[in-house]
Amino acid sequence: MTAPGTAAAPHKGSRWIEEWDPEDEVFWEAKGRRIARRNLTFSVISEHIGFSVWSMYSVLALFMGPEYGIDPAGKFFLVAVASLVGGVLRVPYGFAVARFGGRNWTIFSAGLLLVPTLALLFVMEPGTSYTTFMAVAVLTGVGGANFASSMTNINNFYPLRLKGWALGMNAGGGNIGVAVVQLLGLAVIGVVGAGHPRVLLSVYVPLIVLATVLSAIRMDNLGPVRNDTGAAKEALRERHTWIMSFLYIGTFGSFIGYSFAFGLVLQNQFGRTPLQAASLTFIGPLLGSLIRPVGGRLADRIGGAKVTLWNFALMAAATGVIVVASVRESLALFIAGFIVLFVLTGIGNGSTFKMIPGIFRAKATAKGLEGEAAAVYGRRLSGASMSLIGAIGALGGLGINMSLRQSFLSVGSGTGAFVAFLVYYAVCFLVTWAVYLRRSTPPVPVTTATSEAKPQLSYAEV
């Protein structure tokens, strides 16, 4: 966005909207709601396919039999690399919306998905070197980066009171791309066998083209959203950016990490065949994606911090069940624990992302800002911080896959990694309580002298 006090020349073209104020209820009801929902719809489509491409290796690993010459540790590393690149690229992708426009960047980022998809079509066969597979894994990372630009863009379209729902719908619709590509992988293995991965890849080429065209025809750019390097620098200095990144590693990092790794764990720890693994892997990501908007809606109603706190407690409990199942080698208990954990990651994804705009709106109020000035401050800082938080959170997927890789190399199972994940969720519970829910000072009227205490008191409602 433009820096405060800086005027910017209007853009040229029919797809630029130069006046946008979703906090104005008259404007919102007259035309804002309709425009926002249209952009949300087509943002979801592009982000959905991006997630499918990003998680493609988690499905293709089921097609990689002994003839490919890649051991379990090598497969974990491939999906870890895709996770790493997707996380790192989220930073420039998030800021690209303000530089090029939400519609324009969606067109570009959706079309770019053709590069890794066509590359996989070319190399996906026995005899291809591991180095080549690794290079293509790097390319699939662009699919994960789409999330940052999509969330930053949709955040600008909606008023604060609806951000939890809107961001939950946008992210949930994108996240479900993981489950969809896994379902399609299951269908391909069931119909033509594990020797034909190119059938799966061929499905996505026309879908990518369609998403690109729809983005061009139906989406809009918001003129008031401009690059603001000051907001980016301020977000980097803001401690809440890093605290929320830590929490988002626990929610979204878990979701994407488990989505990538679940099928490999079923194959290598419980001896499932590719078809058996594929018939189970989609369930968790599907439920976790569908429930993400519920997490956002709950956060809108009772506060994101409260939802996040107890969600982490339940995630730790579910992980405890998984540890027991791993030690006892109980497949049924293991699957049940993982499905519950996937659902909880979805709720936590929705509640943590709802917290971000609320935190910065609370800081605006504490600074004495009101009305549109407070809304602008909140949008500036939340938009800038979302790119960073989304990127760091995605790196949790890297951590999960690398931890599982090391656990399998060390003890032949994922038990050690699951214990580490349980400890992480417990720490996230404590951080959420200590920073956003613990009242260290009694409520006092907001004056110049006491305004610094205000954020501490209002964070429970974010």
C-alpha positions as CSV (number, residue, x, y, z in Angstrom):
1,M,0.0,0.0,0.0
2,T,1.0,3.6,-0.3
3,A,3.0,4.9,2.6
4,P,1.0,7.3,4.8
5,G,0.7,10.7,3.3
6,T,1.9,9.7,-0.1
7,A,-0.3,10.2,-3.2
8,A,-0.2,7.7,-6.0
9,A,-1.2,8.2,-9.6
10,P,-4.3,6.1,-10.7
11,H,-3.6,3.0,-12.8
12,K,-4.8,2.6,-16.4
13,G,-7.1,-0.2,-17.4
14,S,-10.6,-1.4,-16.7
15,R,-9.5,-4.1,-14.2
16,W,-8.2,-1.6,-11.6
17,I,-10.4,-0.4,-8.8
18,E,-9.2,2.9,-7.5
19,E,-11.6,3.5,-4.6
20,W,-11.9,0.7,-2.0
21,D,-13.2,1.0,1.6
22,P,-14.6,-2.3,2.8
23,E,-15.0,-0.9,6.4
24,D,-17.6,1.5,5.1
25,E,-20.8,-0.5,5.5
26,V,-22.7,1.5,2.8
27,F,-20.0,0.9,0.3
28,W,-19.7,-2.7,1.3
29,E,-23.3,-3.5,0.9
30,A,-23.7,-1.5,-2.3
31,K,-20.9,-3.1,-4.3
32,G,-18.0,-4.1,-2.1
33,R,-19.4,-7.5,-1.1
34,R,-20.1,-8.6,-4.6
35,I,-16.7,-7.7,-5.9
36,A,-14.9,-9.2,-3.0
37,R,-16.7,-12.6,-3.4
38,R,-16.0,-12.7,-7.1
39,N,-12.3,-12.2,-6.5
40,L,-12.3,-14.7,-3.6
41,T,-13.8,-17.3,-5.9
42,F,-11.2,-17.1,-8.6
43,S,-8.4,-16.6,-6.1
44,V,-9.4,-20.0,-4.6
45,I,-9.3,-21.7,-8.0
46,S,-5.7,-20.6,-8.7
47,E,-4.5,-21.2,-5.2
48,H,-6.1,-24.7,-5.2
49,I,-4.2,-25.8,-8.3
50,G,-1.1,-24.2,-6.9
51,F,-1.3,-26.4,-3.8
52,S,-1.9,-29.5,-6.0
53,V,1.3,-28.8,-7.9
54,W,3.2,-28.0,-4.7
55,S,2.2,-31.3,-3.1
56,M,2.6,-33.3,-6.4
57,Y,5.8,-35.1,-5.2
58,S,3.9,-36.5,-2.1
59,V,1.7,-38.3,-4.6
60,L,4.3,-39.2,-7.2
61,A,6.4,-40.8,-4.4
62,L,3.7,-43.5,-4.3
63,F,4.4,-44.2,-8.0
64,M,8.1,-44.4,-7.4
65,G,8.7,-48.2,-7.0
66,P,12.0,-50.0,-6.5
67,E,12.8,-49.4,-10.2
68,Y,13.4,-45.7,-9.5
69,G,16.2,-46.5,-7.1
70,I,15.1,-44.0,-4.4
71,D,15.0,-45.0,-0.8
72,P,12.5,-43.7,1.8
73,A,15.0,-41.0,3.1
74,G,15.5,-39.8,-0.5
75,K,11.7,-39.5,-1.0
76,F,11.3,-37.5,2.2
77,F,14.1,-35.2,1.0
78,L,12.3,-34.5,-2.3
79,V,9.1,-33.4,-0.6
80,A,11.2,-31.4,2.0
81,V,12.9,-29.5,-0.8
82,A,9.5,-28.7,-2.4
83,S,8.3,-27.5,1.0
84,L,11.4,-25.3,1.5
85,V,11.2,-23.6,-1.9
86,G,7.5,-23.0,-1.5
87,G,8.1,-21.3,1.9
88,V,11.0,-19.1,0.8
89,L,9.2,-17.9,-2.3
90,R,6.2,-16.8,-0.3
91,V,8.0,-13.7,0.8
92,P,8.4,-12.1,-2.7
93,Y,5.0,-13.5,-3.8
94,G,3.3,-11.8,-0.9
95,F,4.8,-8.4,-1.7
96,A,4.2,-8.8,-5.5
97,V,0.5,-8.1,-5.0
98,A,1.2,-4.5,-4.1
99,R,3.7,-4.1,-6.8
100,F,1.8,-5.6,-9.8
101,G,-1.8,-5.9,-8.7
102,G,-3.7,-8.9,-7.3
103,R,-5.2,-9.9,-10.6
104,N,-2.1,-9.4,-12.6
105,W,0.1,-11.4,-10.2
106,T,-2.5,-14.2,-10.1
107,I,-2.5,-14.5,-13.9
108,F,1.3,-14.8,-13.8
109,S,1.6,-17.1,-10.9
110,A,-1.1,-19.4,-12.2
111,G,0.4,-19.6,-15.6
112,L,3.8,-20.3,-14.1
113,L,2.5,-23.6,-12.7
114,L,2.9,-25.0,-16.2
115,V,6.7,-25.0,-15.8
116,P,7.0,-27.7,-13.1
117,T,4.0,-29.7,-14.4
118,L,5.4,-30.0,-17.9
119,A,8.9,-30.7,-16.4
120,L,7.4,-33.6,-14.4
121,L,5.7,-34.9,-17.5
122,F,9.0,-35.1,-19.2
123,V,11.2,-36.6,-16.4
124,M,8.7,-38.9,-14.6
125,E,10.1,-42.3,-15.5
126,P,12.6,-44.9,-14.1
127,G,16.2,-44.1,-14.9
128,T,15.9,-40.4,-14.4
129,S,18.7,-39.2,-12.0
130,Y,17.9,-38.2,-8.5
131,T,19.6,-34.8,-9.3
132,T,17.0,-34.2,-12.0
133,F,14.1,-35.1,-9.7
134,M,15.6,-32.7,-7.1
135,A,15.8,-29.9,-9.7
136,V,12.1,-30.4,-10.6
137,A,11.2,-30.5,-6.9
138,V,12.6,-27.0,-6.7
139,L,10.3,-25.9,-9.5
140,T,7.2,-27.3,-7.8
141,G,7.8,-24.8,-5.0
142,V,6.2,-22.1,-7.0
143,G,2.8,-23.8,-6.3
144,G,3.3,-23.2,-2.5
145,A,4.2,-19.6,-3.0
146,N,0.8,-18.9,-4.5
147,F,-0.7,-19.0,-1.0
148,A,1.1,-15.9,0.1
149,S,0.0,-13.7,-2.8
150,S,-3.5,-15.0,-2.7
151,M,-4.0,-14.5,1.1
152,T,-2.4,-11.0,0.9
153,N,-4.7,-10.1,-1.9
154,I,-7.9,-11.4,-0.3
155,N,-7.0,-9.7,3.0
156,N,-7.3,-6.4,1.3
157,F,-10.8,-7.1,-0.1
158,Y,-12.6,-7.8,3.2
159,P,-13.5,-5.8,6.3
160,L,-12.0,-6.8,9.6
161,R,-15.2,-8.4,10.9
162,L,-15.2,-10.9,8.0
163,K,-11.5,-11.5,7.6
164,G,-11.5,-14.8,9.6
165,W,-14.2,-16.2,7.3
166,A,-12.8,-14.9,4.1
167,L,-9.2,-15.9,4.8
168,G,-10.4,-19.3,6.0
169,M,-12.4,-19.8,2.8
170,N,-9.5,-18.7,0.6
171,A,-6.9,-20.8,2.4
172,G,-9.2,-23.8,2.9
173,G,-10.1,-23.9,-0.8
174,G,-6.4,-23.7,-1.6
175,N,-5.4,-26.3,1.0
176,I,-7.9,-28.8,-0.4
177,G,-5.8,-29.0,-3.5
178,V,-3.6,-31.3,-1.5
179,A,-6.4,-33.8,-0.9
180,V,-7.7,-33.5,-4.5
181,V,-4.4,-34.4,-6.1
182,Q,-4.1,-37.3,-3.7
183,L,-7.5,-38.5,-4.7
184,L,-6.7,-38.2,-8.3
185,G,-3.5,-40.1,-7.7
186,L,-5.5,-42.9,-6.0
187,A,-7.8,-43.0,-9.0
188,V,-4.9,-43.3,-11.5
189,I,-3.2,-46.1,-9.4
190,G,-6.6,-47.9,-9.1
191,V,-7.5,-47.6,-12.8
192,V,-4.2,-47.9,-14.8
193,G,-1.7,-48.8,-12.1
194,A,1.3,-47.2,-10.4
195,G,3.4,-47.4,-13.6
196,H,1.6,-44.5,-15.2
197,P,2.2,-41.2,-13.2
198,R,2.0,-39.1,-16.4
199,V,-1.7,-39.7,-16.5
200,L,-2.1,-37.7,-13.3
201,L,0.2,-34.9,-14.5
202,S,-1.7,-34.7,-17.8
203,V,-4.9,-33.8,-16.0
204,Y,-3.4,-30.7,-14.5
205,V,-2.1,-29.0,-17.7
206,P,-5.6,-27.9,-19.0
207,L,-6.7,-27.0,-15.5
208,I,-3.7,-24.6,-15.1
209,V,-4.6,-23.0,-18.4
210,L,-8.2,-22.6,-17.4
211,A,-7.3,-21.1,-14.0
212,T,-5.0,-18.6,-15.7
213,V,-7.7,-17.5,-18.2
214,L,-10.4,-17.2,-15.5
215,S,-8.1,-15.0,-13.4
216,A,-7.6,-12.7,-16.4
217,I,-11.3,-12.4,-17.1
218,R,-12.9,-12.3,-13.6
219,M,-10.4,-10.8,-11.1
220,D,-9.6,-7.2,-10.2
221,N,-6.6,-5.1,-9.0
222,L,-7.0,-2.8,-6.1
223,G,-5.5,0.6,-6.8
224,P,-5.2,1.7,-3.1
225,V,-3.0,-1.3,-2.5
226,R,0.5,-0.2,-3.3
227,N,4.0,-1.2,-2.4
228,D,5.0,0.1,1.0
229,T,8.6,-0.7,1.9
230,G,8.0,1.0,5.2
231,A,5.3,-1.5,6.2
232,A,7.6,-4.4,5.3
233,K,10.4,-3.0,7.4
234,E,8.0,-2.3,10.3
235,A,6.6,-5.8,10.1
236,L,10.2,-7.2,10.3
237,R,10.8,-5.2,13.4
238,E,7.4,-6.2,15.0
239,R,7.8,-8.9,17.5
240,H,4.2,-10.2,16.8
241,T,5.3,-11.1,13.3
242,W,7.8,-13.5,14.7
243,I,5.6,-14.8,17.4
244,M,2.8,-15.5,15.0
245,S,5.3,-17.2,12.6
246,F,6.3,-19.5,15.4
247,L,2.6,-20.4,16.0
248,Y,1.9,-20.8,12.3
249,I,4.7,-23.3,12.0
250,G,2.7,-25.4,14.5
251,T,-0.6,-25.2,12.5
252,F,0.1,-24.7,8.8
253,G,3.6,-26.2,8.9
254,S,2.0,-29.3,10.5
255,F,-0.8,-29.4,7.9
256,I,1.5,-29.3,4.8
257,G,4.3,-31.4,6.4
258,Y,1.9,-34.2,7.3
259,S,0.1,-33.9,4.0
260,F,3.5,-34.5,2.2
261,A,4.7,-37.2,4.6
262,F,1.7,-39.3,5.6
263,G,1.7,-41.6,2.6
264,L,5.4,-42.3,2.9
265,V,5.0,-43.1,6.6
266,L,2.2,-45.5,5.9
267,Q,4.4,-47.3,3.3
268,N,7.6,-47.4,5.2
269,Q,6.5,-47.9,8.8
270,F,3.3,-49.9,8.3
271,G,4.2,-51.7,5.0
272,R,1.2,-50.4,3.0
273,T,1.2,-50.8,-0.8
274,P,1.0,-47.6,-3.0
275,L,-2.7,-48.3,-3.5
276,Q,-3.4,-48.9,0.2
277,A,-1.5,-45.8,1.1
278,A,-3.2,-43.6,-1.5
279,S,-6.6,-44.8,-0.3
280,L,-5.9,-43.2,3.1
281,T,-3.6,-40.2,2.5
282,F,-6.3,-37.9,1.2
283,I,-8.6,-38.1,4.1
284,G,-6.6,-36.0,6.6
285,P,-5.8,-33.1,4.1
286,L,-9.4,-33.1,2.9
287,L,-10.9,-32.7,6.4
288,G,-8.2,-30.3,7.5
289,S,-8.9,-28.1,4.4
290,L,-12.7,-28.2,4.8
291,I,-12.6,-27.2,8.4
292,R,-10.2,-24.3,8.0
293,P,-13.1,-21.8,7.4
294,V,-14.7,-23.1,10.6
295,G,-11.6,-22.2,12.5
296,G,-11.8,-18.7,11.0
297,R,-15.4,-18.4,11.8
298,L,-14.9,-19.5,15.4
299,A,-12.1,-17.0,15.7
300,D,-14.4,-14.2,14.4
301,R,-16.9,-15.1,17.2
302,I,-14.9,-15.9,20.3
303,G,-11.4,-14.7,19.5
304,G,-8.6,-16.2,17.6
305,A,-6.2,-16.4,20.6
306,K,-8.7,-18.5,22.6
307,V,-9.3,-20.9,19.7
308,T,-5.6,-21.2,19.0
309,L,-4.7,-21.9,22.6
310,W,-7.0,-24.8,23.1
311,N,-6.4,-26.1,19.6
312,F,-2.7,-26.5,20.5
313,A,-3.6,-28.4,23.6
314,L,-5.7,-30.8,21.5
315,M,-3.0,-31.1,18.9
316,A,-0.5,-32.2,21.6
317,A,-3.0,-34.8,22.9
318,A,-3.6,-36.2,19.4
319,T,0.1,-36.4,18.8
320,G,0.4,-38.3,22.1
321,V,-2.1,-40.9,20.6
322,I,0.1,-41.1,17.5
323,V,3.2,-41.7,19.6
324,V,1.5,-44.6,21.4
325,A,0.2,-46.0,18.1
326,S,3.7,-45.8,16.6
327,V,5.3,-47.7,19.5
328,R,2.6,-50.3,19.5
329,E,2.5,-50.5,15.7
330,S,-1.3,-50.1,15.7
331,L,-2.3,-48.9,12.2
332,A,-5.9,-48.2,13.2
333,L,-5.0,-46.0,16.2
334,F,-2.3,-44.3,14.1
335,I,-4.7,-43.4,11.3
336,A,-7.4,-42.2,13.8
337,G,-4.9,-40.0,15.6
338,F,-3.6,-38.5,12.4
339,I,-7.1,-37.7,11.1
340,V,-7.9,-35.9,14.3
341,L,-4.6,-34.1,14.1
342,F,-5.3,-33.0,10.5
343,V,-8.7,-31.6,11.6
344,L,-7.0,-29.6,14.4
345,T,-4.4,-28.2,12.0
346,G,-7.2,-26.9,9.9
347,I,-8.9,-25.2,12.8
348,G,-5.6,-23.7,13.9
349,N,-4.8,-22.5,10.5
350,G,-8.0,-20.5,10.4
351,S,-7.7,-19.1,13.9
352,T,-4.0,-18.1,13.7
353,F,-4.5,-16.2,10.4
354,K,-7.6,-14.4,11.8
355,M,-5.4,-13.2,14.7
356,I,-3.0,-11.3,12.5
357,P,-5.2,-8.5,11.3
358,G,-6.8,-8.3,14.7
359,I,-3.4,-7.9,16.4
360,F,-2.4,-5.0,14.2
361,R,-5.8,-3.3,14.5
362,A,-5.4,-3.5,18.2
363,K,-2.0,-1.9,17.9
364,A,-3.5,0.9,15.8
365,T,-6.1,1.6,18.6
366,A,-3.3,1.6,21.2
367,K,-1.5,4.2,19.2
368,G,-4.6,6.4,19.4
369,L,-5.7,5.9,15.8
370,E,-9.4,5.7,14.9
371,G,-11.7,5.0,12.0
372,E,-10.1,4.8,8.6
373,A,-6.6,5.7,9.9
374,A,-6.8,2.7,12.2
375,A,-8.1,0.5,9.4
376,V,-5.3,1.6,7.0
377,Y,-2.6,0.9,9.7
378,G,-4.0,-2.5,10.3
379,R,-4.2,-3.4,6.6
380,R,-0.6,-2.2,6.0
381,L,1.0,-4.1,8.8
382,S,-1.1,-7.3,8.5
383,G,-0.6,-7.5,4.8
384,A,3.1,-7.1,5.1
385,S,3.4,-9.6,8.0
386,M,1.2,-12.2,6.3
387,S,3.8,-12.8,3.6
388,L,6.5,-13.4,6.2
389,I,4.3,-15.4,8.5
390,G,3.1,-17.6,5.7
391,A,6.6,-18.2,4.4
392,I,8.0,-19.1,7.8
393,G,5.0,-21.3,8.6
394,A,5.5,-23.2,5.4
395,L,9.0,-24.0,6.5
396,G,7.4,-26.2,9.2
397,G,6.7,-28.6,6.4
398,L,10.4,-28.8,5.8
399,G,11.0,-29.4,9.5
400,I,8.5,-32.2,9.7
401,N,9.8,-34.1,6.7
402,M,13.4,-33.7,7.7
403,S,12.6,-34.8,11.2
404,L,10.8,-37.9,9.9
405,R,13.7,-38.6,7.5
406,Q,16.2,-38.5,10.4
407,S,13.9,-40.6,12.6
408,F,13.6,-43.3,10.0
409,L,17.4,-43.2,9.4
410,S,18.0,-43.5,13.2
411,V,15.4,-45.8,14.5
412,G,13.5,-47.1,11.5
413,S,10.2,-45.4,12.4
414,G,8.7,-41.9,12.9
415,T,8.3,-42.2,16.7
416,G,11.2,-39.9,17.7
417,A,9.9,-37.2,15.3
418,F,6.4,-37.5,16.7
419,V,7.6,-36.9,20.2
420,A,9.4,-33.8,19.1
421,F,6.2,-32.5,17.4
422,L,4.3,-33.1,20.7
423,V,6.8,-30.9,22.6
424,Y,6.5,-28.2,20.0
425,Y,2.7,-28.0,20.3
426,A,3.1,-27.8,24.1
427,V,5.5,-24.8,23.7
428,C,3.0,-23.2,21.2
429,F,0.3,-23.5,23.9
430,L,2.4,-21.8,26.4
431,V,3.4,-19.0,24.0
432,T,-0.2,-18.3,23.0
433,W,-1.3,-18.1,26.6
434,A,1.7,-16.0,27.8
435,V,1.6,-13.4,24.9
436,Y,-2.1,-13.1,23.9
437,L,-4.2,-14.3,26.9
438,R,-2.4,-13.6,30.1
439,R,-3.5,-10.3,31.7
440,S,-0.4,-8.9,33.3
441,T,-1.9,-5.6,34.2
442,P,-5.4,-4.6,35.4
443,P,-7.8,-2.9,32.9
444,V,-7.3,0.9,32.9
445,P,-8.7,3.7,30.8
446,V,-6.7,4.4,27.6
447,T,-4.8,7.7,28.0
448,T,-1.5,9.0,26.6
449,A,0.3,7.7,29.6
450,T,-1.3,4.2,29.6
451,S,-1.8,3.5,25.9
452,E,1.1,1.2,25.8
453,A,-0.8,-1.3,28.0
454,K,-3.8,-1.4,25.7
455,P,-2.6,-4.1,23.2
456,Q,-1.9,-6.6,26.1
457,L,-5.5,-6.2,27.2
458,S,-7.2,-6.4,23.8
459,Y,-5.3,-9.4,22.2
460,A,-7.6,-11.9,23.8
461,E,-10.3,-10.7,21.4
462,V,-8.2,-11.0,18.2
